[in-house]
Each structure stands twice: as structure tokens, then as C-alpha cells.
Amino acid sequence: MNSSLSPETFAKIEMHVGKIIKAESFPKANKPAYLVWVDLGPAIGIRKTSAQITERYSIECLVGQMVVCVTNFPVKQIANIQSECLLLGALDEQNGTALLQVPMDVPLGSRIA
């Protein structure tokens, strides 16, 4: 892969620290997924998304995780919900996607640069 991205284009992607506050199974998704609610701090609020992370995570272990989300993609209809952000993760074909995480003491909503 030999594509390039300018620093100006990269700066347009808004990535923020959030905390998963709720997760549940999402049987209406085409591929195994969870519905996930992420608290992105007072300026952004709580956003929900669908995440195909069922191979690596149980619902119980997701709540409380500090994650990184893209917050300025357009809302996307997935089955019967509107996905309002994108959880970022490392794509691991053997063990399932691993969420990008940050330490617990980073304020919710902090911008990723």
C-alpha cells in the first residue's frame, strides 16, 4: 500500500478519548457485533456505535474501558441503529480486533493528535 495522507488532511480527523459506559449484544448486525455507548466528555457527550469486537471482548469486560473514537465521520445506519462514532482498534485476524486504549487518568474528550 503506497498511499499518502497530508498532515492537513490527518488534522481533519477528530479522534477523542472516551469511556465505554454500556455494551449489549447486537443480533440485528450482519456480522457478530456489540452495541456500545461511549462517554466522550461534556463537550461531545455520549455516542453509540456498533463494534465488531465479539471475538476478543465480552460485554462485561468492555464497560469502563478507555478507548479512542473518531467523532466526525457522518452518522451511519447499521441495521436498526445509527452509528455515531467509530471505535479505533488494531485489526488482528487471529484473535479479533483489539481496541486502542488510553490510561484511566486521561480526561474524557481529550483530542488525539
C-alpha positions in Angstrom: 0.0 0.0 0.0 1.5 3.3 -1.1 -1.0 6.0 -0.4 0.0 9.2 1.4 -2.0 11.5 3.6 -1.1 15.1 4.2 -0.7 16.4 7.7 -3.6 18.9 6.9 -5.9 16.0 5.9 -5.0 14.0 9.0 -5.7 17.0 11.2 -9.3 17.0 10.0 -10.0 13.6 11.6 -11.3 14.3 15.1 -10.2 11.5 17.4 -11.1 11.7 21.1 -10.7 9.7 24.3 -13.9 8.1 25.6 -15.1 5.6 28.2 -17.4 2.7 27.4 -20.4 3.1 29.7 -22.7 0.4 28.3 -22.5 -2.5 25.9 -25.0 -5.1 24.7 -25.3 -7.8 22.1 -26.5 -6.6 18.6 -28.2 -9.6 17.0 -29.5 -7.5 14.1 -26.0 -6.7 12.8 -24.9 -8.7 9.7 -21.7 -9.8 11.4 -21.3 -10.5 15.1 -21.2 -7.2 16.9 -22.0 -5.3 20.1 -23.9 -2.0 20.6 -21.5 0.2 22.5 -22.2 3.6 24.2 -19.1 5.8 24.8 -18.9 8.8 27.1 -16.8 11.4 25.2 -16.9 14.1 27.9 -19.2 17.1 28.4 -18.4 18.8 25.1 -19.2 15.8 22.9 -21.5 13.7 25.1 -22.5 10.1 24.8 -22.3 8.4 21.4 -23.4 4.9 20.4 -21.8 2.7 17.8 -21.7 -0.9 16.5 -18.4 -2.7 17.0 -17.3 -6.0 15.6 -15.2 -6.9 18.7 -17.0 -10.0 19.9 -14.1 -12.4 19.3 -11.8 -10.6 21.7 -14.1 -9.0 24.3 -17.1 -10.0 26.4 -19.8 -7.4 27.2 -18.8 -7.4 30.9 -15.1 -6.5 30.2 -15.9 -3.6 27.9 -17.6 -1.3 30.4 -15.1 1.0 31.9 -12.5 0.7 29.1 -10.9 3.9 28.0 -10.9 4.0 24.2 -10.2 6.2 21.1 -13.0 7.2 18.8 -13.4 9.1 15.6 -16.1 11.6 16.2 -16.6 13.5 13.0 -17.5 10.8 10.5 -21.1 11.0 9.2 -23.7 9.0 11.1 -24.0 5.6 9.5 -27.1 3.4 9.6 -26.3 -0.1 10.7 -29.3 -2.4 10.9 -31.7 -0.6 13.1 -29.3 1.9 14.8 -27.4 4.9 13.8 -23.7 4.6 14.5 -22.5 8.0 15.8 -18.7 7.3 16.2 -16.0 4.8 15.2 -14.1 2.9 17.8 -10.5 2.5 16.7 -8.7 -0.8 17.0 -5.8 -2.9 15.7 -7.1 -5.5 13.2 -5.9 -8.9 14.4 -7.2 -11.7 12.1 -6.3 -14.4 14.5 -7.7 -13.1 17.8 -10.2 -10.3 16.8 -9.9 -6.6 16.8 -8.1 -5.1 19.8 -9.4 -1.7 20.9 -6.9 1.2 21.1 -6.9 2.2 24.7 -5.5 5.0 26.9 -4.7 5.3 30.6 -7.6 5.9 33.0 -6.3 9.3 34.1 -6.8 10.9 30.6 -9.8 13.3 30.7 -12.8 12.2 28.6 -13.0 14.1 25.3 -9.2 14.7 25.1 -8.2 15.1 21.5 -5.9 12.6 19.9 -3.1 14.2 17.8 
